[in-house]
Amino acid sequence: RMPWVAFSTGKRACLGEVLARSELFLFFTALLQKFSFRAPPDTTLSLQFKLGITMTPQPYKICAMPR
């Protein structure tokens, strides 16, 4: 028996993780099929980022236009 087992393996694995991943995939796929995502008019999106432990994009707004 291993004393150090990660939470994503063994008895502690999340039983719903596979279902949740597939549901998220279907949800975002449906959004991409039904909408075109663009920057708001007269706006340019910044490529600047926040530097910390990871690089994260700056917050920005987008418009979802029906296809």
LOVO-666345 format. One record per atom (N, C-alpha, C, O): chain; residue in three letters; x, y, z; residue number from 1; atom name. Coordinates in pm, whole numbers, always signed. Layout:
BEGIN
SITE torza selum     px     py     pz seti sekol
SITE     A   ALA      X      Y      Z  NUM    CA
...
# end
This chain:
BEGIN
SITE torza selum     px     py     pz seti sekol
SITE     A   ARG    +84   -119     +0    1     N
SITE     A   ARG     +0     +0     +0    1    CA
SITE     A   ARG    +87   +124     +0    1     C
SITE     A   ARG   +181   +135    +80    1     O
SITE     A   MET    +57   +217    -90    2     N
SITE     A   MET   +137   +340   -100    2    CA
SITE     A   MET    +86   +445     -2    2     C
SITE     A   MET    -34   +473     +0    2     O
SITE     A   PRO   +174   +503    +80    3     N
SITE     A   PRO   +127   +603   +177    3    CA
SITE     A   PRO    +85   +735   +112    3     C
SITE     A   PRO     +1   +805   +167    3     O
SITE     A   TRP   +142   +770     -2    4     N
SITE     A   TRP   +110   +897    -68    4    CA
SITE     A   TRP    +45   +869   -203    4     C
SITE     A   TRP   +114   +836   -300    4     O
SITE     A   VAL    -85   +882   -208    5     N
SITE     A   VAL   -159   +862   -332    5    CA
SITE     A   VAL   -225   +994   -369    5     C
SITE     A   VAL   -288  +1058   -285    5     O
SITE     A   ALA   -210  +1034   -492    6     N
SITE     A   ALA   -271  +1160   -537    6    CA
SITE     A   ALA   -423  +1150   -529    6     C
SITE     A   ALA   -479  +1041   -534    6     O
SITE     A   PHE   -489  +1265   -516    7     N
SITE     A   PHE   -635  +1266   -504    7    CA
SITE     A   PHE   -704  +1222   -632    7     C
SITE     A   PHE   -822  +1186   -628    7     O
SITE     A   SER   -636  +1225   -745    8     N
SITE     A   SER   -702  +1189   -870    8    CA
SITE     A   SER   -687  +1042   -905    8     C
SITE     A   SER   -728   +999  -1013    8     O
SITE     A   THR   -630   +964   -815    9     N
SITE     A   THR   -615   +820   -840    9    CA
SITE     A   THR   -663   +743   -719    9     C
SITE     A   THR   -679   +798   -610    9     O
SITE     A   GLY   -684   +616   -739   10     N
SITE     A   GLY   -721   +529   -627   10    CA
SITE     A   GLY   -863   +551   -578   10     C
SITE     A   GLY   -950   +592   -655   10     O
SITE     A   LYS   -887   +523   -451   11     N
SITE     A   LYS  -1020   +533   -392   11    CA
SITE     A   LYS  -1072   +677   -390   11     C
SITE     A   LYS  -1193   +699   -385   11     O
SITE     A   ARG   -982   +774   -394   12     N
SITE     A   ARG  -1022   +913   -383   12    CA
SITE     A   ARG  -1053   +979   -517   12     C
SITE     A   ARG  -1077  +1099   -522   12     O
SITE     A   ALA  -1053   +904   -623   13     N
SITE     A   ALA  -1082   +960   -755   13    CA
SITE     A   ALA  -1227  +1008   -760   13     C
SITE     A   ALA  -1316   +948   -700   13     O
SITE     A   CYS  -1249  +1116   -832   14     N
SITE     A   CYS  -1383  +1171   -846   14    CA
SITE     A   CYS  -1462  +1086   -946   14     C
SITE     A   CYS  -1421  +1072  -1061   14     O
SITE     A   LEU  -1571  +1030   -902   15     N
SITE     A   LEU  -1650   +943   -987   15    CA
SITE     A   LEU  -1718  +1019  -1100   15     C
SITE     A   LEU  -1744   +962  -1206   15     O
SITE     A   GLY  -1747  +1147  -1080   16     N
SITE     A   GLY  -1817  +1224  -1181   16    CA
SITE     A   GLY  -1728  +1304  -1273   16     C
SITE     A   GLY  -1778  +1381  -1355   16     O
SITE     A   GLU  -1596  +1289  -1263   17     N
SITE     A   GLU  -1505  +1371  -1343   17    CA
SITE     A   GLU  -1522  +1346  -1492   17     C
SITE     A   GLU  -1525  +1442  -1569   17     O
SITE     A   VAL  -1535  +1223  -1534   18     N
SITE     A   VAL  -1550  +1192  -1676   18    CA
SITE     A   VAL  -1680  +1251  -1728   18     C
SITE     A   VAL  -1683  +1309  -1837   18     O
SITE     A   LEU  -1788  +1237  -1652   19     N
SITE     A   LEU  -1916  +1293  -1692   19    CA
SITE     A   LEU  -1909  +1446  -1698   19     C
SITE     A   LEU  -1960  +1506  -1793   19     O
SITE     A   ALA  -1846  +1508  -1600   20     N
SITE     A   ALA  -1834  +1654  -1598   20    CA
SITE     A   ALA  -1753  +1703  -1717   20     C
SITE     A   ALA  -1791  +1803  -1779   20     O
SITE     A   ARG  -1644  +1637  -1750   21     N
SITE     A   ARG  -1563  +1678  -1865   21    CA
SITE     A   ARG  -1642  +1667  -1995   21     C
SITE     A   ARG  -1633  +1756  -2079   21     O
SITE     A   SER  -1717  +1559  -2012   22     N
SITE     A   SER  -1794  +1543  -2135   22    CA
SITE     A   SER  -1908  +1645  -2142   22     C
SITE     A   SER  -1938  +1695  -2250   22     O
SITE     A   GLU  -1971  +1676  -2029   23     N
SITE     A   GLU  -2077  +1777  -2027   23    CA
SITE     A   GLU  -2021  +1915  -2061   23     C
SITE     A   GLU  -2084  +1990  -2136   23     O
SITE     A   LEU  -1906  +1950  -2006   24     N
SITE     A   LEU  -1844  +2079  -2038   24    CA
SITE     A   LEU  -1807  +2087  -2185   24     C
SITE     A   LEU  -1824  +2191  -2248   24     O
SITE     A   PHE  -1756  +1978  -2240   25     N
SITE     A   PHE  -1722  +1974  -2383   25    CA
SITE     A   PHE  -1846  +1999  -2467   25     C
SITE     A   PHE  -1842  +2079  -2560   25     O
SITE     A   LEU  -1955  +1930  -2436   26     N
SITE     A   LEU  -2079  +1947  -2512   26    CA
SITE     A   LEU  -2135  +2088  -2498   26     C
SITE     A   LEU  -2185  +2145  -2595   26     O
SITE     A   PHE  -2127  +2145  -2378   27     N
SITE     A   PHE  -2178  +2280  -2354   27    CA
SITE     A   PHE  -2102  +2383  -2437   27     C
SITE     A   PHE  -2163  +2465  -2505   27     O
SITE     A   PHE  -1968  +2380  -2430   28     N
SITE     A   PHE  -1889  +2478  -2503   28    CA
SITE     A   PHE  -1894  +2455  -2654   28     C
SITE     A   PHE  -1887  +2550  -2731   28     O
SITE     A   THR  -1906  +2330  -2697   29     N
SITE     A   THR  -1921  +2301  -2839   29    CA
SITE     A   THR  -2051  +2360  -2891   29     C
SITE     A   THR  -2053  +2417  -3000   29     O
SITE     A   ALA  -2159  +2347  -2815   30     N
SITE     A   ALA  -2288  +2405  -2855   30    CA
SITE     A   ALA  -2278  +2557  -2864   30     C
SITE     A   ALA  -2334  +2617  -2955   30     O
SITE     A   LEU  -2208  +2620  -2769   31     N
SITE     A   LEU  -2190  +2765  -2775   31    CA
SITE     A   LEU  -2114  +2807  -2900   31     C
SITE     A   LEU  -2152  +2903  -2967   31     O
SITE     A   LEU  -2008  +2734  -2932   32     N
SITE     A   LEU  -1928  +2768  -3051   32    CA
SITE     A   LEU  -2005  +2744  -3180   32     C
SITE     A   LEU  -1981  +2813  -3279   32     O
SITE     A   GLN  -2097  +2648  -3181   33     N
SITE     A   GLN  -2177  +2623  -3300   33    CA
SITE     A   GLN  -2285  +2729  -3320   33     C
SITE     A   GLN  -2318  +2761  -3434   33     O
SITE     A   LYS  -2339  +2784  -3212   34     N
SITE     A   LYS  -2452  +2876  -3223   34    CA
SITE     A   LYS  -2413  +3023  -3222   34     C
SITE     A   LYS  -2494  +3107  -3261   34     O
SITE     A   PHE  -2292  +3056  -3178   35     N
SITE     A   PHE  -2252  +3195  -3166   35    CA
SITE     A   PHE  -2114  +3218  -3227   35     C
SITE     A   PHE  -2030  +3129  -3231   35     O
SITE     A   SER  -2093  +3341  -3275   36     N
SITE     A   SER  -1960  +3388  -3314   36    CA
SITE     A   SER  -1916  +3485  -3205   36     C
SITE     A   SER  -1992  +3575  -3168   36     O
SITE     A   PHE  -1797  +3469  -3155   37     N
SITE     A   PHE  -1747  +3553  -3047   37    CA
SITE     A   PHE  -1652  +3656  -3105   37     C
SITE     A   PHE  -1556  +3622  -3174   37     O
SITE     A   ARG  -1679  +3784  -3075   38     N
SITE     A   ARG  -1600  +3894  -3128   38    CA
SITE     A   ARG  -1577  +3998  -3020   38     C
SITE     A   ARG  -1645  +4000  -2917   38     O
SITE     A   ALA  -1481  +4084  -3047   39     N
SITE     A   ALA  -1458  +4198  -2958   39    CA
SITE     A   ALA  -1570  +4299  -2978   39     C
SITE     A   ALA  -1623  +4308  -3089   39     O
SITE     A   PRO  -1608  +4374  -2874   40     N
SITE     A   PRO  -1710  +4477  -2893   40    CA
SITE     A   PRO  -1665  +4580  -2997   40     C
SITE     A   PRO  -1545  +4598  -3017   40     O
SITE     A   PRO  -1759  +4646  -3064   41     N
SITE     A   PRO  -1722  +4747  -3163   41    CA
SITE     A   PRO  -1631  +4854  -3102   41     C
SITE     A   PRO  -1646  +4891  -2986   41     O
SITE     A   ASP  -1538  +4902  -3182   42     N
SITE     A   ASP  -1443  +5007  -3141   42    CA
SITE     A   ASP  -1357  +4965  -3023   42     C
SITE     A   ASP  -1317  +5049  -2942   42     O
SITE     A   THR  -1328  +4837  -3013   43     N
SITE     A   THR  -1243  +4786  -2904   43    CA
SITE     A   THR  -1137  +4694  -2963   43     C
SITE     A   THR  -1164  +4616  -3053   43     O
SITE     A   THR  -1017  +4705  -2910   44     N
SITE     A   THR   -912  +4611  -2947   44    CA
SITE     A   THR   -879  +4527  -2824   44     C
SITE     A   THR   -874  +4578  -2712   44     O
SITE     A   LEU   -857  +4400  -2846   45     N
SITE     A   LEU   -823  +4311  -2735   45    CA
SITE     A   LEU   -674  +4321  -2706   45     C
SITE     A   LEU   -592  +4320  -2797   45     O
SITE     A   SER   -641  +4330  -2579   46     N
SITE     A   SER   -503  +4343  -2537   46    CA
SITE     A   SER   -438  +4206  -2525   46     C
SITE     A   SER   -501  +4109  -2481   46     O
SITE     A   LEU   -313  +4198  -2564   47     N
SITE     A   LEU   -237  +4074  -2548   47    CA
SITE     A   LEU   -150  +4078  -2422   47     C
SITE     A   LEU    -66  +3991  -2401   47     O
SITE     A   GLN   -170  +4179  -2338   48     N
SITE     A   GLN    -97  +4189  -2212   48    CA
SITE     A   GLN   -147  +4082  -2116   48     C
SITE     A   GLN   -258  +4031  -2131   48     O
SITE     A   PHE    -66  +4048  -2019   49     N
SITE     A   PHE   -102  +3944  -1924   49    CA
SITE     A   PHE    -58  +3985  -1785   49     C
SITE     A   PHE    +26  +4073  -1767   49     O
SITE     A   LYS   -118  +3919  -1685   50     N
SITE     A   LYS    -77  +3936  -1546   50    CA
SITE     A   LYS    +24  +3827  -1516   50     C
SITE     A   LYS     +0  +3710  -1543   50     O
SITE     A   LEU   +136  +3865  -1461   51     N
SITE     A   LEU   +240  +3769  -1430   51    CA
SITE     A   LEU   +236  +3736  -1281   51     C
SITE     A   LEU   +243  +3826  -1197   51     O
SITE     A   GLY   +225  +3611  -1251   52     N
SITE     A   GLY   +225  +3562  -1114   52    CA
SITE     A   GLY   +286  +3423  -1116   52     C
SITE     A   GLY   +389  +3401  -1180   52     O
SITE     A   ILE   +224  +3331  -1047   53     N
SITE     A   ILE   +268  +3192  -1056   53    CA
SITE     A   ILE   +245  +3143  -1198   53     C
SITE     A   ILE   +325  +3067  -1253   53     O
SITE     A   THR   +133  +3187  -1257   54     N
SITE     A   THR   +103  +3157  -1397   54    CA
SITE     A   THR    +76  +3288  -1470   54     C
SITE     A   THR    +51  +3391  -1407   54     O
SITE     A   MET    +81  +3284  -1602   55     N
SITE     A   MET    +45  +3401  -1681   55    CA
SITE     A   MET   -104  +3394  -1709   55     C
SITE     A   MET   -152  +3296  -1767   55     O
SITE     A   THR   -179  +3496  -1669   56     N
SITE     A   THR   -323  +3499  -1693   56    CA
SITE     A   THR   -357  +3621  -1777   56     C
SITE     A   THR   -296  +3726  -1759   56     O
SITE     A   PRO   -453  +3608  -1868   57     N
SITE     A   PRO   -489  +3722  -1951   57    CA
SITE     A   PRO   -561  +3828  -1870   57     C
SITE     A   PRO   -620  +3800  -1766   57     O
SITE     A   GLN   -556  +3951  -1919   58     N
SITE     A   GLN   -630  +4061  -1858   58    CA
SITE     A   GLN   -779  +4036  -1881   58     C
SITE     A   GLN   -816  +3975  -1981   58     O
SITE     A   PRO   -865  +4083  -1791   59     N
SITE     A   PRO  -1009  +4068  -1816   59    CA
SITE     A   PRO  -1051  +4155  -1935   59     C
SITE     A   PRO  -1001  +4266  -1953   59     O
SITE     A   TYR  -1141  +4104  -2015   60     N
SITE     A   TYR  -1195  +4181  -2127   60    CA
SITE     A   TYR  -1335  +4134  -2157   60     C
SITE     A   TYR  -1377  +4027  -2112   60     O
SITE     A   LYS  -1408  +4213  -2234   61     N
SITE     A   LYS  -1546  +4181  -2270   61    CA
SITE     A   LYS  -1549  +4132  -2413   61     C
SITE     A   LYS  -1470  +4175  -2497   61     O
SITE     A   ILE  -1643  +4042  -2441   62     N
SITE     A   ILE  -1664  +3993  -2577   62    CA
SITE     A   ILE  -1813  +3998  -2608   62     C
SITE     A   ILE  -1897  +4002  -2518   62     O
SITE     A   CYS  -1845  +3998  -2736   63     N
SITE     A   CYS  -1984  +3994  -2781   63    CA
SITE     A   CYS  -2010  +3858  -2844   63     C
SITE     A   CYS  -1931  +3809  -2924   63     O
SITE     A   ALA  -2121  +3798  -2807   64     N
SITE     A   ALA  -2164  +3672  -2867   64    CA
SITE     A   ALA  -2272  +3704  -2968   64     C
SITE     A   ALA  -2382  +3745  -2931   64     O
SITE     A   MET  -2241  +3687  -3096   65     N
SITE     A   MET  -2335  +3718  -3204   65    CA
SITE     A   MET  -2395  +3587  -3255   65     C
SITE     A   MET  -2320  +3495  -3289   65     O
SITE     A   PRO  -2529  +3577  -3261   66     N
SITE     A   PRO  -2589  +3454  -3316   66    CA
SITE     A   PRO  -2545  +3431  -3459   66     C
SITE     A   PRO  -2531  +3527  -3536   66     O
SITE     A   ARG  -2524  +3306  -3497   67     N
SITE     A   ARG  -2483  +3274  -3634   67    CA
SITE     A   ARG  -2602  +3273  -3726   67     C
SITE     A   ARG  -2587  +3248  -3845   67     O
# end
